[in-house]
Amino acid sequence: MEKKIGISLSVLLLGFVVSYILTSAFAHYGINTSSLITGLLIVCVTVSLISLFEKIFPGRPEEAN
């Protein structure tokens, strides 16, 4: 149970960091980050990157109980 909470928190933290970096990059290039379309784009890219990280760096297999 505690392991699942830790994994969930680390995924949330990774998602926050990735979306913050994307938002900063968009703002740097003058793209309005307060619009709904840009927000959805940032969320979609963040989810895609997290999925890619999970495929590249798979976790350790859980032990069978």
Summary of the structure (lengths in Angstrom):
residues: 65
radius of gyration: 15.0
end to end distance: 13.6
largest distance: 52.8
contacts: 127
relative contact order: 0.12
helix: 74%
strand: 0%
